Amino acid sequence: MSSNKNYLADVPNYILPLVNMDHPNQSIFLIENNKFKIKTVKEEVIVLGNIEFKWFPLAGVYFEGKTEYLTDLGRETDNLDILTENDELLGKGFVTREGMESNEFYIKGVFALDCILGDPTIPVNEVRFVIPNMIGFHGSGIKDDTMGYSGRISLKLDDKEIILDKLPDFSERIEELKKVGGYHITYSGKITFKHSITLKDLEQEKEILKHFLQILSGKHISGLFFMGIFKDENVWRHFRSDSIEPYHHRGSSCFPTFLKKEDIDSLSTLYGNIEKFWKEEDQKTMIKLAAGWYLEANTKPYYQFDTSVIISQSALEMFYNWLLVEKEKIIRGKTNLSAANKIRLLIARIGLKNEVPEKFVELQKFLSDNKSNNEEDAVDAIVLYRNAIVHGEFEKRIKLQNFTPIFKREAMQLSIWYLELCILYVLGYEGKYRNRTKLYGSEVLPWNTEKNI
């Protein structure tokens, strides 16, 4: 036991979440069985009750409690001020229901967007947060009171360090999510800034972090419950719902489950490049669209192959225009290239061949049986599928009916593979990645193979 403790002596402790959940979908109380106020220009109502973050029916901050009389706040069309008992503004909200129950008057409502406890104008150097439903990665070593484990992703940037720590009981939390669904905190996080920031300054950082986490996981996740730390004290807490989906098995990450140091270092580069994209509105819009379409295509249910193929190919054509035409100016002047040729040029630029991956036997069979119809490679197959969906001619509808489910799944996977590689390429990622067209393992990116260097 002593040798084990000595071994762990230099291993950092995991970041203890300042907000925690004992089980999935547990409400988080901001004010519990205490007084708060609802205020309009005309009246002020004292409420004895709760303000809590709930996951259902929609994730957000809700309030409810007893009042001394039946109010008319439900008729107010403007957002109401919600304050602590000491008149500190928590945020804006509106009443959803009021009435009498068990001979007592009650009121219920929801915050319009933000609920902030403390003074958000106080500048801080450290911000803590949690991440619900994030998938697990094995990173650098951390420990809790009883064991050491590989669970840290540390991003070192010029002006800050971002640490993402997998919780010690991550596996148990995921198993609980598999049983009941919904939401559970699986990671804790910390950002340490070299220069102090306020909550207002943090807004852009939160957006960048969200898009990074979504690209990393391949799912709709985000950091939540951001808390500003000054001299080891929690000086403000920010509660807001964000684009997080309930737990599901759909979609996969293009990053290795086991992240080596060079992979994590390259994730720092990727994060920094997202920041650079955020400085120019057009580039910011492009990467937000690309990430959003990637998530949509990657997480659609199995019976929505058609939607995934349409979304992913739209994103590929956007990348063609942005990268080859506008940025690198490889294509100049007016052209009349087909969608297939645009995608061929794009994937050739990032080192991919247009052949069908060995694993996709149904696509190979389709091309072998349809040589007389001018479908010759992988790009032809996926563009034919997409055109059969979006163009309504009788002939194309017949083709769509004849595509097998396996053909559709393989075409969808191929389209998403092209898309995620384009995202990694433009964001400067140089680590290993997980190739979805193969059964297992991670590999060098196509633009980093010896043939392409």
Secondary structure as UniProt FT lines:
FT   HELIX           2..8
FT   TURN            9..10
FT   TURN            24..25
FT   STRAND          28..39
FT   STRAND          44..54
FT   STRAND          60..67
FT   HELIX           73..75
FT   STRAND          80..84
FT   TURN            85..86
FT   STRAND          89..101
FT   TURN            102..103
FT   STRAND          104..111
FT   STRAND          115..118
FT   TURN            120..121
FT   STRAND          124..132
FT   STRAND          140..143
FT   STRAND          148..156
FT   STRAND          160..166
FT   TURN            168..169
FT   HELIX           170..180
FT   STRAND          185..197
FT   HELIX           199..217
FT   STRAND          224..230
FT   TURN            231..232
FT   STRAND          233..239
FT   HELIX           261..278
FT   HELIX           281..299
FT   HELIX           302..304
FT   HELIX           305..319
FT   HELIX           320..327
FT   HELIX           339..349
FT   TURN            350..351
FT   TURN            358..359
FT   HELIX           361..369
FT   HELIX           371..373
FT   HELIX           378..390
FT   HELIX           394..402
FT   HELIX           405..426
FT   TURN            427..428
FT   TURN            436..437
FT   HELIX           446..448
FT   HELIX           450..452
//
